[in-house]
Amino acid sequence: MDGRGSEYGAGPMNEAEIIDITREAILLTIRIAGPVMLIGLVTGLIIALIQALTQIQEMTLAFVPKIITIFLAIFLLLPMMAQALIAFTEKIADKIVGIS
């Protein structure tokens, strides 16, 4: 071994492992935030369409339904989000333990 460690061995992390962890963290962020943001986007588009058709330009009409649907989406998707975060955290903790 050259002292830089490997993916499964003990020792310091190399650049490839750091890049891999960073990539996984970014993908996890997208996987967690993506569905909620898409639900907010769809709700906003529906509200904008209704406002355009009825010519009602009330700001609270766009804000309140979006907030309600986003909170509902977070509530319903929270188990999936927590499971993904727990798995990622356990993987990082295993790498930290493997370094020492």
KAUR-V876069 format. One record per helix or strand of 3 or more residues. SS is the DSSP state (h for helix, s for strand). FROM is the first residue (numbers start at 1). LEN is the number of residues. Records with the same first field share a line. If there is no record, write none. Layout:
BEGIN
SS: FROM-LEN, FROM-LEN
END
This chain:
BEGIN
h: 15-40, 59-41
END
